[in-house]
Amino acid sequence: MRRLLMIISLALVLVLTATAVNAQGSIAATDDRATIDFPNSLTFSVHLKSDTPINQVVLEYGSDQLTCGKVVAKAFPDVTPGKELDVKWTWEMKQSGSQPPGSHIWWRWRVTDANAHESVTEQQSIVWLDQQHPWQTVTGSLLNLHWYGSKSFGPELHDSAVQSLSDLAKSTGLKLDSPADLYIYADTQDMRDAVLYEPGWTGGLAYPEHNIVIIGISADQIDWGKRTEAHELTHVLVGHLTFSCLGDVPTWLNEGLAVYGEGGPEDAALQQFKNAVTDDKLISVRSLSGGFSEDPAKADLSYSESYSLVNFLVKQYGQDKMLSLLKALRDGATVDEALQSNYGFDIDGFEDAWRAGINAKPRSTANTRPTATPSPTMVPTFVPVSGAPIGPTMAPTRDRPTPTPISIAQVPARTDQPASTVPSTNTPSIDSSIVIVIIVSGVLLLGLIVFIISRRRQRMDV
């Protein structure tokens, strides 16, 4: 009886193991890749093989960035049901807007077979970057600077950027809390070629949600480049500190801090600001809370005046108050509420105090409300909206049972591309066949126990 019990138990273990392996390994993936056509498109492709016909394949993808909640884009490639499929889908950047160079894009495939069994591949990622340039990298102080060209060019710009960040931390308290990437193109034309739909005047762009800055700096513009990288990195610092789905940072504060970060306005811009003070042609602070004017002269004055406003707050009240102001805006306070709680005046009272501090004439009360105008500012023209869809077919992930990870062990790798391993990080769902086997096995074991007990009772009676 003991031998019989051992044999039955071993058989049950083998059946359960075989069933579990079959349920988890019924779909296999190879050649799971993403091909870059920079900056136009990114093509995802995979080869799938299954014991059961595959009915549907969904590509889930996205970008590593700050978002309001978990956001996942979905694409639905056309597939003809079958046991072996080559699936492909292309993300057209011209339709959705270009991702910033250096951003990390991830993807995975969700596969459903004819039995409604759902499986998912291991998540993979790729760096969205133009590979025609021989990129070099220098790293330090949470700042990764990427460039191509002269060997001394990159380290010099990196040292300058690190010093700018150090100066900004001392004066305002703004600090990097995670690594940032700075991509330096050889000139502004190379930089503009790397992104889509940017104005011809663009020289640098900051992407706070991605912790990325890109700038075009030629060898004869290195002084301008140092100022610009400080300006754009300040946008990243402010963007990270104030990121939320509740509030917004007024343009005068965002741009004023950026100009403060680069060391203040240049001589010509500073002289223009002094003339505006003398001639009583300053722009109201409420107007500067919205967009800056398209007129170049007014835009230049807007930057200089914004710097003066920030400089006044930092010099008069210190860096702790500035950080508290930014955090209040992050937490959903209006500009008036944030100023009132930290400094004791609203935006009009702030302008009054600032004008008195710089010996300007009192503000006019005839029109204190802003007029909506376009905003050609150094704030990045393309910044993915927090929590917004990425790509044409995005939707938030829905609560669902944990899918079975796709195994690649059963399909040999092709000669043109090695198969990627797909170790499981998910808990597999219980297949219905396993449940049936468990129930049947339990009944058999119960019957065996009853049989053994009855035999023992018969022997005792004898």
Buried (B, 14 or more C-beta within 10 A) or exposed (E): EEEEEEEBBEEBEEBBEEBBEEBBBBBBBBBBBBEBEBBEBBBBBBBBBBEEBBBBBBBBBBBEBBBEEEBBBBBEBEBEEEBEBEBBBBBEBEEBBBBBBBBBBBBBBBBBBEBEBBBBBBBBBBEBBBEEBEBBEBEEBBBBBBBBBEEEBBBBBBBBBBEBBEBBBEBBBBBBEEEBBBBBBBBBEBBBBBBBEBEEEBBBBBBBBBBBBBBBBBEEBEEBBBBBBBBBBBBBBBBBBBBBEEBBBBBBBBBBBBBBBBBBBBEEBBEBBEEBBEEEEBBBBBBBBBBBBEEEEBBBBBBBBBBBBBBBBBEEBBBEBBBBBBBBBBEEBBBBBBBBEBBEBBBBBBBBBBBEEBEBEEBEEEEBEBEEBEBBBBBBBBBBEBEEBBBEBBEEEEEEEEBBBBBBEBBEEEEEEEBBEBEEEEEBBEBEEBEEBBEEBEEBBEEBEEEBEEEEEEEEEE
